[in-house]
Amino acid sequence: MTALLLLAPDTVELYAAAATDDAHGWADPGTATLAWTGAGNLQMTAFPSDPRAEDRGGHGPFDPATSPTGVLFLPVGASPAEGQVAVVRGAQWALSQVRLVVDPTGGGIDCWIATVTGVPGG
């Protein structure tokens, strides 16, 4: 069966988290070992934007603190996982809430969906 996405395709690369931890014991985003590449689709969502300097580091109304987020659609063969990093449109995105959605009609349009958050500096 051919993978089918009903949205305009983006080229997606999936990477596992880095094998080594940073100074705080956290796994860093990985971009060394490619786990999968192929067509997917990134749909951006309305993400938080906060211009208040006292809360999350905004620098006023014209340079707010932002957290880019979206939803990434992938074909069944991608087999994404929590904590992976997707590179889409030249930016890195951390995957969470990864789930397989099965077409209830049996029409062959099953897909993976993941919530993605922009990786700072990525």
N, C-alpha and C positions, 0 to 999 in steps of 0.2 A: 504494500500500500504506500502511496506517495503521501508525504506530510503535507498538510493543507492548513494554511492560515488565511483567515478571511479579512486580514488587515494588511495595509501596505508594509512590505518587509523592511527590516533593518538588518544589517549584518551584526551578529551577536557573537562574542567570545566569552566562554565561561571558564573561570579559574577557581581552584580550591584556595582556601585560606593558606597563608604561608605556614610552613612547618615549624618555624622558629617563632618564639614569643618576643614581644618588645620588652623594654625595661620594666613594665608594670605587669608582665605575665600575660598580656593579651595577645591573641593571634592577630598578626597584621594582615591587611588585604594581600591576596596573592595575585601575581601576574607572571609567575615563572612557569608553571605547568598548565598548559592548555588542556582543559577537560572536554570541551566541546566547542564547535563553531558551526554556524549556520544561520538560516533566516529566522528572525523572530520579530517582535513588534513592541516598541516602547511607547506607551501612552502616558504622557505627563499628566499629573493631577494638580489641582490648585494646592500649593504648598504654603506652610507657615512663612510669614514675612513679618518681622517685628522690629520697628524702628526705635524702640525704647532702649536707651543706653543702659538703664539700670537693671535690666533683666538678663537678656541673653546675648549681649555684646553687639547690639546694633549701633550704627554710627549716624543716627538721625534718619529723617524720612526719605532721604535720597541715597542712603547706603545702609539699608536694613540688614539685620541678621536673617538669613534664609536657610531653609532646609529643603532642597529640591527632592521631590518624591514622584513616584509614578507606579505604573503597573506594567510588568513585562510578560508578554505572551510568548510561549515557546512550544515547538512541536513535541510530541510524545517522546521522540528519540533523544531529546536533549537531556532528560533526567536531571534537572537541577536539584540543588540541595541548599538548605539553610546555611548561611555564612559564606556562600560562594560569592565571587565578584564577577559581575558582567561588565564587559567593555562594550558600550554602544555609543555611536556618534562621537567617538573620541573621549568619552568620559567614563569613569568607573562608578558602578552602582552596587551596593551591598544588597544581597537577596535576603528576604525574610518572608514569612507567611507563605511558603512554597506549597502549592497544592495542585493535584491533578483534577481537572474538570472533565468528566466523561459526558459525551454527547448522549442525552437520554433517548434520542431517536435512533441511535445506532448508525448515524449518517457519516461517521468517520471524521468528525471534526473535534475529537478529543484534543485537549491541550493542557500544558502546564501554565499556571499563572503564579506570579510572585510579586509581592510588594517590593519596590526598590527605593533606596535612599542614596543620594549622592555621597560619594566618598570624598571628604575634604582633601583638596590638593590632587585628586585623582582624575 
